[in-house]
């Protein structure tokens, strides 16, 4: 990381990859549109076929499939964006390579995803509860702070902490996926040792020994 890295990255995004971002957003929006249309017609079918267990079962199965499809598209799009940032390729090529790396390293992605979600939940809980407790402490310990009750301010503090925790830990989860994808790309391309920092060489060497 050097000076102005964020500004430089932002300039590259709007100069070279705006179409890729638009394509990924379009795919997610398209899936959302399909789900909205399905729910619209599903309600009509449920009204017209009240008590029909076969129709109800088919609608539930379709909802489940659409939900799974949306999750897959979001996951692929997210990893395609990461691959675009790493390689500079277009959306389709990046999505294809990201899918290949995810498929061949599914156990690694599963383990990292589980750890990431665990830290996400813990982080959001700690930040929100901590912010609420901080407000409560201020109300009880600072004499100049006058209020009729503590529940309202503490609730507001908790909700503020919840919003901040969701945003911060969301970036943490995305960063975790990015680091893993960077490592897998480095491993897949079999880059020489002088192409990465010395501390990374030690990590890659230990990982290769465990695999062997």
C-alpha positions as CSV (number, residue, x, y, z in Angstrom):
1,X,0.0,0.0,0.0
2,X,1.4,3.4,-1.0
3,X,0.2,7.0,-0.9
4,X,-3.2,7.6,-2.4
5,X,-3.9,3.9,-2.9
6,X,-7.7,4.3,-2.3
7,X,-7.9,7.2,-4.8
8,X,-5.9,5.4,-7.4
9,X,-8.0,2.2,-7.0
10,X,-11.2,4.3,-7.3
11,X,-9.9,6.0,-10.5
12,X,-9.1,2.5,-12.0
13,X,-12.6,1.3,-11.2
14,X,-14.3,4.2,-12.9
15,X,-11.8,4.2,-15.8
16,X,-11.5,0.5,-16.6
17,X,-14.1,-1.6,-14.7
18,X,-17.3,0.4,-14.6
19,X,-18.9,-1.9,-17.1
20,X,-18.0,-5.0,-15.0
21,X,-19.6,-3.4,-11.9
22,X,-22.7,-2.6,-13.9
23,X,-22.9,-6.1,-15.3
24,X,-22.7,-7.7,-11.8
25,X,-25.3,-5.3,-10.4
26,X,-27.5,-6.0,-13.4
27,X,-27.4,-9.8,-12.8
28,X,-28.4,-9.3,-9.1
29,X,-31.1,-6.9,-10.0
30,X,-32.4,-9.3,-12.7
31,X,-32.6,-12.1,-10.1
32,X,-34.4,-9.8,-7.7
33,X,-36.9,-8.9,-10.5
34,X,-37.6,-12.6,-11.2
35,X,-38.3,-13.2,-7.5
36,X,-40.6,-10.2,-7.3
37,X,-42.6,-11.3,-10.3
38,X,-42.7,-14.9,-8.9
39,X,-44.1,-13.7,-5.6
40,X,-46.7,-11.6,-7.4
41,X,-48.0,-14.6,-9.4
42,X,-47.5,-17.0,-6.4
43,X,-50.0,-15.0,-4.3
44,X,-52.5,-15.2,-7.1
45,X,-52.0,-18.9,-7.5
46,X,-52.4,-19.4,-3.7
47,X,-55.7,-17.5,-3.7
48,X,-57.0,-19.5,-6.7
49,X,-55.8,-22.9,-5.2
50,X,-56.5,-22.6,-1.5
51,X,-56.0,-25.9,0.2
52,X,-54.2,-27.5,-2.7
53,X,-51.1,-29.1,-1.1
54,X,-49.5,-29.8,-4.4
55,X,-49.5,-26.2,-5.5
56,X,-48.3,-25.1,-2.1
57,X,-45.4,-27.6,-2.2
58,X,-44.4,-26.5,-5.7
59,X,-44.4,-22.8,-4.7
60,X,-42.3,-23.5,-1.7
61,X,-39.8,-25.5,-3.7
62,X,-39.6,-22.7,-6.3
63,X,-39.1,-20.1,-3.6
64,X,-36.2,-22.2,-2.2
65,X,-34.6,-22.7,-5.6
66,X,-34.9,-18.9,-6.4
67,X,-33.4,-18.1,-3.0
68,X,-30.5,-20.5,-3.6
69,X,-30.0,-19.1,-7.1
70,X,-29.8,-15.5,-5.8
71,X,-27.3,-16.5,-3.1
72,X,-25.1,-18.2,-5.7
73,X,-25.3,-15.1,-8.0
74,X,-24.4,-12.8,-5.2
75,X,-21.5,-15.0,-4.1
76,X,-20.2,-15.4,-7.6
77,X,-20.5,-11.6,-8.3
78,X,-18.7,-10.8,-5.0
79,X,-15.8,-13.1,-5.9
80,X,-15.8,-11.9,-9.5
81,X,-15.3,-8.3,-8.2
82,X,-12.4,-9.5,-6.0
83,X,-10.8,-11.3,-9.0
84,X,-11.2,-8.1,-11.1
85,X,-9.3,-6.2,-8.5
86,X,-6.6,-8.8,-8.5
87,X,-6.1,-9.5,-12.2
88,X,-7.7,-6.6,-13.9
89,X,-9.7,-8.9,-16.3
90,X,-13.3,-8.3,-17.3
91,X,-16.3,-9.6,-15.4
92,X,-17.0,-12.8,-17.3
93,X,-13.3,-14.0,-17.3
94,X,-13.0,-13.0,-13.6
95,X,-16.2,-14.8,-12.7
96,X,-15.1,-17.9,-14.5
97,X,-11.7,-18.0,-12.8
98,X,-13.3,-17.2,-9.4
99,X,-15.8,-20.1,-9.8
100,X,-12.9,-22.4,-10.7
101,X,-10.9,-21.5,-7.6
102,X,-13.9,-21.7,-5.4
103,X,-14.9,-25.1,-6.8
104,X,-11.4,-26.6,-6.4
105,X,-10.9,-25.1,-2.9
106,X,-14.4,-25.6,-1.6
107,X,-13.2,-26.9,1.8
108,X,-11.0,-23.9,2.3
109,X,-13.8,-21.5,1.4
110,X,-16.2,-23.3,3.7
111,X,-13.9,-23.1,6.6
112,X,-13.0,-19.5,6.1
113,X,-16.7,-18.6,5.5
114,X,-17.7,-20.3,8.8
115,X,-14.9,-18.5,10.7
116,X,-15.8,-15.2,9.0
117,X,-19.5,-15.5,9.9
118,X,-18.7,-16.4,13.5
119,X,-16.4,-13.3,13.9
120,X,-19.1,-11.3,12.1
121,X,-21.8,-12.2,14.6
122,X,-19.5,-11.8,17.6
123,X,-18.2,-8.4,16.3
124,X,-21.6,-7.0,15.6
125,X,-22.8,-8.2,19.1
126,X,-19.8,-6.7,20.9
127,X,-19.9,-3.4,19.1
128,X,-23.7,-2.9,19.6
129,X,-23.8,-4.1,23.2
130,X,-20.6,-2.2,24.0
131,X,-22.1,1.1,22.6
132,X,-25.3,0.6,24.6
133,X,-23.3,-0.1,27.8
134,X,-21.2,3.0,27.2
135,X,-24.3,5.2,26.9
136,X,-25.7,3.6,30.1
137,X,-22.4,4.3,31.9
138,X,-22.5,7.9,30.8
139,X,-26.1,8.4,32.0
140,X,-25.3,6.9,35.5
141,X,-21.8,8.3,36.1
142,X,-22.0,11.8,34.6
143,X,-23.9,14.1,36.9
144,X,-24.5,16.8,34.3
145,X,-26.4,14.4,32.1
146,X,-30.0,14.6,33.0
147,X,-32.7,12.4,31.6
148,X,-36.0,11.0,32.7
149,X,-35.0,7.4,32.0
150,X,-32.1,5.4,30.7
151,X,-33.9,2.9,28.4
152,X,-34.5,5.2,25.4
153,X,-30.9,6.6,25.1
154,X,-29.4,3.1,25.7
155,X,-31.7,1.7,22.9
156,X,-30.6,4.5,20.5
157,X,-27.0,3.8,21.4
158,X,-27.5,0.1,20.9
159,X,-29.1,0.7,17.4
160,X,-26.3,3.1,16.4
161,X,-23.7,0.5,17.5
162,X,-25.6,-2.2,15.6
163,X,-25.5,-0.1,12.4
164,X,-21.8,0.6,12.8
165,X,-21.1,-3.0,13.6
166,X,-22.9,-4.3,10.5
167,X,-21.0,-1.9,8.2
168,X,-17.6,-2.5,9.8
169,X,-17.8,-6.3,10.1
170,X,-19.2,-6.4,6.6
171,X,-15.9,-4.9,5.4
172,X,-14.1,-7.4,7.6
173,X,-15.9,-10.3,5.9
174,X,-15.2,-9.0,2.4
175,X,-11.5,-8.4,3.3
176,X,-11.3,-12.0,4.6
177,X,-12.6,-13.3,1.2
178,X,-10.2,-11.0,-0.6
179,X,-7.2,-12.3,1.3
180,X,-8.1,-15.9,0.7
181,X,-8.7,-15.3,-3.0
182,X,-5.3,-13.5,-3.3
183,X,-3.6,-16.5,-1.7
184,X,-5.3,-18.9,-4.0
185,X,-4.4,-16.9,-7.1
186,X,-0.8,-16.8,-5.9
187,X,-0.8,-20.5,-5.3
188,X,-2.5,-21.3,-8.6
189,X,0.0,-19.2,-10.7
190,X,3.0,-20.6,-8.8
191,X,4.7,-17.3,-8.6
192,X,8.4,-17.2,-7.7
193,X,9.4,-16.3,-4.1
194,X,10.7,-12.9,-5.1
195,X,7.3,-11.8,-6.3
196,X,5.8,-11.7,-2.8
197,X,6.9,-10.4,0.6
198,X,9.2,-12.6,2.7
199,X,6.6,-13.2,5.4
200,X,4.3,-14.6,2.7
201,X,7.0,-16.9,1.4
202,X,7.2,-18.5,4.9
203,X,3.4,-18.9,5.0
204,X,3.2,-20.5,1.5
205,X,6.1,-22.8,2.4
206,X,4.4,-24.0,5.5
207,X,1.1,-24.5,3.6
208,X,2.8,-26.5,0.9
209,X,4.4,-28.8,3.5
210,X,1.0,-29.4,5.1
211,X,-0.5,-30.3,1.7
212,X,2.4,-32.6,0.9
